[in-house]
Amino acid sequence: MADDPQLSFIVPAHNEQRLIAACLQAIHASARELRADYEIIVVDDASTDATAGIAGEHGASVVQVQHRQIAASRNSGGHAANGDWLFFIDADTLINPDYLAAALRALRGGASGGGAGVKLIGPTRLHERIGQWLMIHVFRLVGVTPGCSLFCTRAAFKAIGGFDERYYAGEDVAMGRALARHGRLVIVHEVVMTSARKLRTHSLGYQLRLLGRFLWRGRRMLHSRDELEMWYGDRRDEP
């Protein structure tokens, strides 16, 4: 790994004191196993808990912002990063060395960026297992990049203008499409693990109504946080 550019792991976070330590530990373990030159930047977006302190205790640089918008937070981290290869990892996500090695192979091979399949942490219910299968297989087939583990080169990030800040959700999918237009997009076969709290703390009925509103209104719904309580409401943690 000595010839690879520096890696920057960018972790956007709002009130993530319960989960961010495990996320940062997984990043450190993966990068160290591959002997990578790396940094971790936590973008603390208007947290009112101990997120920033925990991030500092775990070796991350902390960037304080007041966006309350995920695309803008990701961009703040990207602009603050020193590395030439950028990894955007959500604070409730656990990466692993196999995923990181696959992503690095893709970047060495000339990819502009990419993503990975996602599995949920803990036991899953039937509809969660179906959703997980879709995320792993269908997303890879059509080139969707889940934001919990999206990577790109700094050059590509700058060329496409980073994440589209018109989006309060779905900015990861828009970013993947922009990366694919800029160059080659790779969805690696290795997976990362992420929290199922959005599914576990919102009823199936709520999730179906949310899907119905999206199918009716389309991307316009993603341009305001007003209907996106699942992302911008008070933090709900699993028991």
N, C-alpha and C positions, 0 to 999 in steps of 0.2 A: 503494500500500500504506500510505500515511501514516495512513489512517483505521482500519486494522485494529488489533485488540488485539495485545499482545505475544505472540510465539510462544515456547513452551518446548519444546525438543527434549530428550527424556529417553532416555538410552542406558544400559540395564543392562549390566553387564560383569563377567565372571569370567575372569581370565587371558586377556585379549584383546590382548596387546601386539603380535601380528603383524598384526592387522586393524583395530584401532580408529582408527589415524591416517587411513586412507583413508575410513572412515565419517565422521569429523569433518570432514575436508576437503570431502567431498561435501555435508554439511549447510551448512557455511559458504558454499560456492560457490552453492548453490541459494538460500539465504536472501538473500545479497547481490545476486544477479541480480534478485530480486524486490523488493529494497530493503525487506526486512522488518525490523521491530524484533524482535530475538530473543535468546535465551540458550540455552546448551547445558549440560545437567547430566548428568554421567556418574555413575551409581550403581555404585561399585566394591564388588562383593559378594565379600569374602574373597579377593581376588586375592593371589597370591604372586609375581607377576611385575611388570613395569614398567607395567602398565595405567594406574595412577593418574598416574604421572609423565608419560606420553605424553599423557594427557587434558589435564593442566594445560598442557603445552607447546603444545597446539592450542586454547587459549582456552576450555576447559570448566571449569565449577565441578565439584568432585568431592565427592560424598557417600559416606562410608565406612560400609558396613553389613556385617553378618555373618549374613545370612539363609540363603544358599545355597538360595534359592527364588525363582524368577523373578517370581511374582506379587507377593511382598512387596517385591522390589527395585523393580519398576515403581511400586508404591504409594509407596515412600519417595521416589522421584524426583518423583512427582506432587505429594506434599505439600510438597516443598521448592521446587517451581517457583513463579515469580512471574507467569508468563503466564496469559492467559485462554483460550488455545487450546493444547492439549497434543499433542505428537507423540511417540509412543513408537517409537523406532527401534533395532533390534538392532545390536550392535556389528560384525556381519559383513555389514551391509547398506549399499548405496549408493543414496541418493535422488537425484533430479534436479529441475531447475526445473519441468519439465512436470508431474510428479507433485505438487510442492508447490503450483503454481498451481491445479491441479484440486482439491486438498484445500481450499485457501483459498476457492475458489468455492463448494464445498459448504457450508463453515462460514458463509460470508456469506449463503448461501441458507437458513440456518436448520437445517442438519443438526446433530444431537446428536453425531455422530461418523461414523467410517467407516474404510475401509482401501483397499488397492490390490491389483492383480494382482502376481505375483512371477515373475521370471525368474532362472534360475541363472547365475552368473558362470562363464564358460569353456565349453569343449566339453561336450556332454551325450550320454549314452548313451540308447538307445531308451526304457527304462523311466523315465529321468529326464525325457525329453521328454514322455512320456505324463503323468507327474505334474505337470509344469509346465503342460501344457494344462489339466489338471483344476483346478489352482490358479487359473488365470486366468479360465476360463469358468464352471466349475461353482460355484466359490466365489462369483463375482459373482452368479450366478443365485440361489443360496440365501442370500446375505448373510453369508458367512463372512469374518471379518477376521483375516488372518494377522498375528501379533504383530510381525513384523519391520517393519511400517509402519502402525501403528494410530494414529488421531487422534481427539480429542474435545474438547469444550468443558470448561472447568474446572467449570462449573455441572453438566454431566452427570456428570463424574467424581465430584463430591461427592454428587450425588443418588443414584447407584447404589452408592456406597461403594467406588469404585475396582475393582481387580481382585480376584476372589474368591480369597482365600489358602488355600482348601481344595485348590486345584489346584497341582500341581507341573509340569504340562504341560497344554495345552489351555485355559489361563487366557485366552488371546486370543480363542478362540471363545466362551467364556462371557461375556467382556466385550462382544463384539459383540452377542450376544443381549440382554444387559442394556441396551445403548445403544439397540437397536431397540425394546425395550419402553418405554424412556423417551421416545424421540422418533424422528426420521427418521435412518436409517442409509444412508450412501452408499458404495458400492464404486466408486471412480473407475476409468475405463478406462485411465488411464496406469499404468505398471508401475514397480516398483523392482527393483534387482538384489540378489541375496543369495548368500552362499556356499553351495556344494553339499557342504561338508565332512562334514555328518552322513550324507549319502548315499554319499560317496566313501570314507569311512573306516569304514563298517559294511557288511558284505556284504549282498547282496540277500536271502540266506537269513535273516539276522538281522532285516532289515526286515520280511519276510513273517511271521516268527514273532512279532515285536512286534505286527504288525497282527492276527494271529490271537488273541493274548492279549487285545488290546483288544476285539475283536469278542465274545470269550467273557465277559470280565469287565466290560466297559463302563466307565463313568466312575469306578468304584471304583479302577481301576488307576491313575488319574491323581492320586489323593489321597495318594500316597506316592512318594518318590524311589527306593524300593528296586528297582522294576522299570524305571526310567527311566534306565538307564546311558547311553543315547544322548544325553541332556541333562545328566546329572549325574555321569557318569564322568570320568576324567581327560581333559583337553582333547586332542583329536586334530586336528591340522592337516594339510591336504593338503600334499604335497611342494611 
